[in-house]
Amino acid sequence: MALIFVISSFEVEVPVVRHFPLRDKGVHFVEYGVLGWLCAAASSRTWPSASAWRTAAFAVFVSVLWGVSDEIHQALVPGRSSELADVIADLFGSVAGVAGWHLFSHRTVS
């Protein structure tokens, strides 16, 4: 979360790349996918008796809440902008990260 905050504090010049039209949203998806994964891992270890759905919902909630706060932060940084589409990419990334964690953390080796 601190890394996301620090990266969002700097003005970023994005060159026009015709091959990657949604490059910024892809970065948000991956960034918040990792955050969702980490939040799911942390919350399941903090509350081991909680259901998988509750753990997943909490991890997505925390990740998306951080995404919203990041967009508010970016609105205050000169040269940065805030977009609802970024929050949506954060949401999808968080859900994918949480789902990935639950899928891979509950596998048993046979």
CNS distance restraints for C-alpha pairs under 8 A (distance, minus, plus):
assign (resid   1 and name CA) (resid   5 and name CA) 6.29 0.50 0.50
assign (resid   1 and name CA) (resid  35 and name CA) 7.42 0.50 0.50
assign (resid   1 and name CA) (resid  66 and name CA) 7.63 0.50 0.50
assign (resid   2 and name CA) (resid   6 and name CA) 6.16 0.50 0.50
assign (resid   3 and name CA) (resid   7 and name CA) 6.09 0.50 0.50
assign (resid   4 and name CA) (resid   8 and name CA) 6.06 0.50 0.50
assign (resid   4 and name CA) (resid  70 and name CA) 7.76 0.50 0.50
assign (resid   5 and name CA) (resid   9 and name CA) 6.36 0.50 0.50
assign (resid   5 and name CA) (resid  70 and name CA) 6.70 0.50 0.50
assign (resid   6 and name CA) (resid  10 and name CA) 7.35 0.50 0.50
assign (resid   8 and name CA) (resid  70 and name CA) 7.19 0.50 0.50
assign (resid   8 and name CA) (resid  73 and name CA) 7.53 0.50 0.50
assign (resid   8 and name CA) (resid  74 and name CA) 6.11 0.50 0.50
assign (resid   9 and name CA) (resid  73 and name CA) 7.81 0.50 0.50
assign (resid   9 and name CA) (resid  74 and name CA) 6.98 0.50 0.50
assign (resid   9 and name CA) (resid  77 and name CA) 6.29 0.50 0.50
assign (resid  10 and name CA) (resid  77 and name CA) 7.40 0.50 0.50
assign (resid  10 and name CA) (resid  80 and name CA) 7.89 0.50 0.50
assign (resid  11 and name CA) (resid  77 and name CA) 7.45 0.50 0.50
assign (resid  11 and name CA) (resid  78 and name CA) 6.84 0.50 0.50
assign (resid  11 and name CA) (resid  79 and name CA) 5.16 0.50 0.50
assign (resid  11 and name CA) (resid  80 and name CA) 5.85 0.50 0.50
assign (resid  12 and name CA) (resid  79 and name CA) 7.41 0.50 0.50
assign (resid  12 and name CA) (resid  80 and name CA) 7.32 0.50 0.50
assign (resid  17 and name CA) (resid  21 and name CA) 6.87 0.50 0.50
assign (resid  22 and name CA) (resid  26 and name CA) 6.27 0.50 0.50
assign (resid  23 and name CA) (resid  27 and name CA) 6.33 0.50 0.50
assign (resid  24 and name CA) (resid  28 and name CA) 6.41 0.50 0.50
assign (resid  25 and name CA) (resid  29 and name CA) 6.07 0.50 0.50
assign (resid  25 and name CA) (resid  85 and name CA) 7.64 0.50 0.50
assign (resid  25 and name CA) (resid  86 and name CA) 6.13 0.50 0.50
assign (resid  25 and name CA) (resid  89 and name CA) 5.71 0.50 0.50
assign (resid  26 and name CA) (resid  30 and name CA) 6.22 0.50 0.50
assign (resid  26 and name CA) (resid  89 and name CA) 7.47 0.50 0.50
assign (resid  27 and name CA) (resid  31 and name CA) 5.94 0.50 0.50
assign (resid  28 and name CA) (resid  32 and name CA) 5.98 0.50 0.50
assign (resid  28 and name CA) (resid  86 and name CA) 6.59 0.50 0.50
assign (resid  28 and name CA) (resid  89 and name CA) 5.85 0.50 0.50
assign (resid  28 and name CA) (resid  90 and name CA) 5.56 0.50 0.50
assign (resid  28 and name CA) (resid  93 and name CA) 7.16 0.50 0.50
assign (resid  29 and name CA) (resid  33 and name CA) 5.84 0.50 0.50
assign (resid  29 and name CA) (resid  89 and name CA) 5.19 0.50 0.50
assign (resid  29 and name CA) (resid  90 and name CA) 5.42 0.50 0.50
assign (resid  29 and name CA) (resid  91 and name CA) 7.82 0.50 0.50
assign (resid  29 and name CA) (resid  92 and name CA) 6.50 0.50 0.50
assign (resid  29 and name CA) (resid  93 and name CA) 4.08 0.50 0.50
assign (resid  29 and name CA) (resid  94 and name CA) 7.39 0.50 0.50
assign (resid  30 and name CA) (resid  34 and name CA) 6.28 0.50 0.50
assign (resid  30 and name CA) (resid  93 and name CA) 6.02 0.50 0.50
assign (resid  31 and name CA) (resid  35 and name CA) 6.47 0.50 0.50
assign (resid  31 and name CA) (resid  90 and name CA) 7.75 0.50 0.50
assign (resid  31 and name CA) (resid  93 and name CA) 7.35 0.50 0.50
assign (resid  32 and name CA) (resid  36 and name CA) 5.83 0.50 0.50
assign (resid  32 and name CA) (resid  63 and name CA) 6.77 0.50 0.50
assign (resid  32 and name CA) (resid  67 and name CA) 7.85 0.50 0.50
assign (resid  32 and name CA) (resid  90 and name CA) 5.30 0.50 0.50
assign (resid  32 and name CA) (resid  91 and name CA) 7.54 0.50 0.50
assign (resid  32 and name CA) (resid  93 and name CA) 5.07 0.50 0.50
assign (resid  32 and name CA) (resid  94 and name CA) 5.06 0.50 0.50
assign (resid  32 and name CA) (resid  97 and name CA) 7.39 0.50 0.50
assign (resid  33 and name CA) (resid  37 and name CA) 6.16 0.50 0.50
assign (resid  33 and name CA) (resid  90 and name CA) 7.59 0.50 0.50
assign (resid  33 and name CA) (resid  92 and name CA) 7.81 0.50 0.50
assign (resid  33 and name CA) (resid  93 and name CA) 4.16 0.50 0.50
assign (resid  33 and name CA) (resid  94 and name CA) 4.53 0.50 0.50
assign (resid  33 and name CA) (resid  95 and name CA) 7.10 0.50 0.50
assign (resid  33 and name CA) (resid  96 and name CA) 5.90 0.50 0.50
assign (resid  33 and name CA) (resid  97 and name CA) 4.05 0.50 0.50
assign (resid  33 and name CA) (resid  98 and name CA) 7.29 0.50 0.50
assign (resid  34 and name CA) (resid  38 and name CA) 6.21 0.50 0.50
assign (resid  34 and name CA) (resid  93 and name CA) 7.88 0.50 0.50
assign (resid  34 and name CA) (resid  94 and name CA) 7.43 0.50 0.50
assign (resid  34 and name CA) (resid  97 and name CA) 5.85 0.50 0.50
assign (resid  35 and name CA) (resid  39 and name CA) 6.04 0.50 0.50
assign (resid  35 and name CA) (resid  63 and name CA) 6.32 0.50 0.50
assign (resid  35 and name CA) (resid  94 and name CA) 6.72 0.50 0.50
assign (resid  35 and name CA) (resid  97 and name CA) 7.25 0.50 0.50
assign (resid  36 and name CA) (resid  40 and name CA) 6.06 0.50 0.50
assign (resid  36 and name CA) (resid  59 and name CA) 5.87 0.50 0.50
assign (resid  36 and name CA) (resid  60 and name CA) 6.04 0.50 0.50
assign (resid  36 and name CA) (resid  63 and name CA) 5.75 0.50 0.50
assign (resid  36 and name CA) (resid  93 and name CA) 7.36 0.50 0.50
assign (resid  36 and name CA) (resid  94 and name CA) 4.37 0.50 0.50
assign (resid  36 and name CA) (resid  95 and name CA) 6.82 0.50 0.50
assign (resid  36 and name CA) (resid  96 and name CA) 7.68 0.50 0.50
assign (resid  36 and name CA) (resid  97 and name CA) 4.87 0.50 0.50
assign (resid  36 and name CA) (resid  98 and name CA) 5.08 0.50 0.50
assign (resid  37 and name CA) (resid  41 and name CA) 6.23 0.50 0.50
assign (resid  37 and name CA) (resid  59 and name CA) 7.94 0.50 0.50
assign (resid  37 and name CA) (resid  94 and name CA) 7.33 0.50 0.50
assign (resid  37 and name CA) (resid  97 and name CA) 4.49 0.50 0.50
assign (resid  37 and name CA) (resid  98 and name CA) 4.83 0.50 0.50
assign (resid  37 and name CA) (resid  99 and name CA) 7.90 0.50 0.50
assign (resid  37 and name CA) (resid 100 and name CA) 7.06 0.50 0.50
assign (resid  37 and name CA) (resid 101 and name CA) 5.41 0.50 0.50
assign (resid  38 and name CA) (resid  42 and name CA) 6.08 0.50 0.50
assign (resid  39 and name CA) (resid  43 and name CA) 5.94 0.50 0.50
assign (resid  39 and name CA) (resid  59 and name CA) 4.92 0.50 0.50
assign (resid  39 and name CA) (resid  60 and name CA) 7.82 0.50 0.50
assign (resid  39 and name CA) (resid  62 and name CA) 7.45 0.50 0.50
assign (resid  39 and name CA) (resid  63 and name CA) 7.26 0.50 0.50
assign (resid  39 and name CA) (resid  98 and name CA) 7.78 0.50 0.50
assign (resid  40 and name CA) (resid  44 and name CA) 6.00 0.50 0.50
assign (resid  40 and name CA) (resid  55 and name CA) 6.29 0.50 0.50
assign (resid  40 and name CA) (resid  56 and name CA) 6.08 0.50 0.50
assign (resid  40 and name CA) (resid  58 and name CA) 7.75 0.50 0.50
assign (resid  40 and name CA) (resid  59 and name CA) 4.98 0.50 0.50
assign (resid  40 and name CA) (resid  60 and name CA) 7.96 0.50 0.50
assign (resid  40 and name CA) (resid  98 and name CA) 5.73 0.50 0.50
assign (resid  40 and name CA) (resid 101 and name CA) 6.82 0.50 0.50
assign (resid  40 and name CA) (resid 102 and name CA) 7.78 0.50 0.50
assign (resid  41 and name CA) (resid  45 and name CA) 6.31 0.50 0.50
assign (resid  41 and name CA) (resid 101 and name CA) 7.08 0.50 0.50
assign (resid  42 and name CA) (resid  46 and name CA) 6.06 0.50 0.50
assign (resid  43 and name CA) (resid  47 and name CA) 5.93 0.50 0.50
assign (resid  43 and name CA) (resid  48 and name CA) 7.90 0.50 0.50
assign (resid  43 and name CA) (resid  55 and name CA) 6.08 0.50 0.50
assign (resid  43 and name CA) (resid  58 and name CA) 7.59 0.50 0.50
assign (resid  43 and name CA) (resid  59 and name CA) 6.90 0.50 0.50
assign (resid  44 and name CA) (resid  48 and name CA) 5.17 0.50 0.50
assign (resid  44 and name CA) (resid  50 and name CA) 7.26 0.50 0.50
assign (resid  44 and name CA) (resid  52 and name CA) 7.93 0.50 0.50
assign (resid  44 and name CA) (resid  55 and name CA) 5.95 0.50 0.50
assign (resid  47 and name CA) (resid  55 and name CA) 7.98 0.50 0.50
assign (resid  50 and name CA) (resid  54 and name CA) 6.34 0.50 0.50
assign (resid  50 and name CA) (resid  55 and name CA) 6.46 0.50 0.50
assign (resid  51 and name CA) (resid  55 and name CA) 6.27 0.50 0.50
assign (resid  52 and name CA) (resid  56 and name CA) 6.03 0.50 0.50
assign (resid  52 and name CA) (resid 102 and name CA) 7.72 0.50 0.50
assign (resid  53 and name CA) (resid  57 and name CA) 5.97 0.50 0.50
assign (resid  54 and name CA) (resid  58 and name CA) 6.05 0.50 0.50
assign (resid  55 and name CA) (resid  59 and name CA) 6.16 0.50 0.50
assign (resid  56 and name CA) (resid  60 and name CA) 6.17 0.50 0.50
assign (resid  56 and name CA) (resid  98 and name CA) 6.08 0.50 0.50
assign (resid  56 and name CA) (resid  99 and name CA) 7.64 0.50 0.50
assign (resid  57 and name CA) (resid  61 and name CA) 5.98 0.50 0.50
assign (resid  58 and name CA) (resid  62 and name CA) 6.13 0.50 0.50
assign (resid  59 and name CA) (resid  63 and name CA) 6.12 0.50 0.50
assign (resid  59 and name CA) (resid  94 and name CA) 7.89 0.50 0.50
assign (resid  59 and name CA) (resid  98 and name CA) 6.94 0.50 0.50
assign (resid  60 and name CA) (resid  64 and name CA) 6.00 0.50 0.50
assign (resid  60 and name CA) (resid  91 and name CA) 7.29 0.50 0.50
assign (resid  60 and name CA) (resid  94 and name CA) 5.60 0.50 0.50
assign (resid  60 and name CA) (resid  95 and name CA) 6.10 0.50 0.50
assign (resid  60 and name CA) (resid  98 and name CA) 7.00 0.50 0.50
assign (resid  61 and name CA) (resid  65 and name CA) 5.94 0.50 0.50
assign (resid  62 and name CA) (resid  66 and name CA) 6.17 0.50 0.50
assign (resid  63 and name CA) (resid  67 and name CA) 6.25 0.50 0.50
assign (resid  63 and name CA) (resid  90 and name CA) 7.71 0.50 0.50
assign (resid  63 and name CA) (resid  91 and name CA) 7.66 0.50 0.50
assign (resid  63 and name CA) (resid  94 and name CA) 6.24 0.50 0.50
assign (resid  64 and name CA) (resid  68 and name CA) 6.20 0.50 0.50
assign (resid  64 and name CA) (resid  87 and name CA) 7.10 0.50 0.50
assign (resid  64 and name CA) (resid  90 and name CA) 6.29 0.50 0.50
assign (resid  64 and name CA) (resid  91 and name CA) 5.65 0.50 0.50
assign (resid  64 and name CA) (resid  94 and name CA) 7.10 0.50 0.50
assign (resid  65 and name CA) (resid  69 and name CA) 6.27 0.50 0.50
assign (resid  66 and name CA) (resid  70 and name CA) 5.98 0.50 0.50
assign (resid  67 and name CA) (resid  71 and name CA) 6.27 0.50 0.50
assign (resid  67 and name CA) (resid  87 and name CA) 5.88 0.50 0.50
assign (resid  67 and name CA) (resid  90 and name CA) 6.17 0.50 0.50
assign (resid  68 and name CA) (resid  72 and name CA) 6.36 0.50 0.50
assign (resid  68 and name CA) (resid  87 and name CA) 6.22 0.50 0.50
assign (resid  69 and name CA) (resid  73 and name CA) 6.10 0.50 0.50
assign (resid  70 and name CA) (resid  74 and name CA) 6.09 0.50 0.50
assign (resid  71 and name CA) (resid  75 and name CA) 6.24 0.50 0.50
assign (resid  71 and name CA) (resid  81 and name CA) 7.69 0.50 0.50
assign (resid  71 and name CA) (resid  82 and name CA) 4.98 0.50 0.50
assign (resid  71 and name CA) (resid  83 and name CA) 6.89 0.50 0.50
assign (resid  71 and name CA) (resid  86 and name CA) 7.80 0.50 0.50
assign (resid  71 and name CA) (resid  87 and name CA) 7.46 0.50 0.50
assign (resid  72 and name CA) (resid  76 and name CA) 6.80 0.50 0.50
assign (resid  72 and name CA) (resid  82 and name CA) 6.66 0.50 0.50
assign (resid  73 and name CA) (resid  77 and name CA) 6.64 0.50 0.50
assign (resid  74 and name CA) (resid  80 and name CA) 5.50 0.50 0.50
assign (resid  74 and name CA) (resid  81 and name CA) 5.75 0.50 0.50
assign (resid  74 and name CA) (resid  82 and name CA) 5.81 0.50 0.50
assign (resid  75 and name CA) (resid  80 and name CA) 6.27 0.50 0.50
assign (resid  75 and name CA) (resid  81 and name CA) 5.11 0.50 0.50
assign (resid  75 and name CA) (resid  82 and name CA) 5.08 0.50 0.50
assign (resid  76 and name CA) (resid  80 and name CA) 7.71 0.50 0.50
assign (resid  77 and name CA) (resid  81 and name CA) 7.77 0.50 0.50
assign (resid  82 and name CA) (resid  86 and name CA) 7.72 0.50 0.50
assign (resid  83 and name CA) (resid  87 and name CA) 7.01 0.50 0.50
assign (resid  84 and name CA) (resid  88 and name CA) 6.41 0.50 0.50
assign (resid  85 and name CA) (resid  89 and name CA) 6.22 0.50 0.50
assign (resid  86 and name CA) (resid  90 and name CA) 6.10 0.50 0.50
assign (resid  87 and name CA) (resid  91 and name CA) 6.13 0.50 0.50
assign (resid  88 and name CA) (resid  92 and name CA) 6.32 0.50 0.50
assign (resid  89 and name CA) (resid  93 and name CA) 6.04 0.50 0.50
assign (resid  90 and name CA) (resid  94 and name CA) 5.97 0.50 0.50
assign (resid  91 and name CA) (resid  95 and name CA) 6.20 0.50 0.50
assign (resid  92 and name CA) (resid  96 and name CA) 6.16 0.50 0.50
assign (resid  93 and name CA) (resid  97 and name CA) 6.06 0.50 0.50
assign (resid  94 and name CA) (resid  98 and name CA) 6.06 0.50 0.50
assign (resid  95 and name CA) (resid  99 and name CA) 5.97 0.50 0.50
assign (resid  96 and name CA) (resid 100 and name CA) 5.96 0.50 0.50
assign (resid  97 and name CA) (resid 101 and name CA) 6.16 0.50 0.50
assign (resid  98 and name CA) (resid 102 and name CA) 6.23 0.50 0.50
assign (resid  99 and name CA) (resid 103 and name CA) 6.01 0.50 0.50
assign (resid 100 and name CA) (resid 104 and name CA) 6.07 0.50 0.50
assign (resid 101 and name CA) (resid 105 and name CA) 5.61 0.50 0.50
assign (resid 102 and name CA) (resid 106 and name CA) 6.10 0.50 0.50
assign (resid 103 and name CA) (resid 107 and name CA) 6.89 0.50 0.50
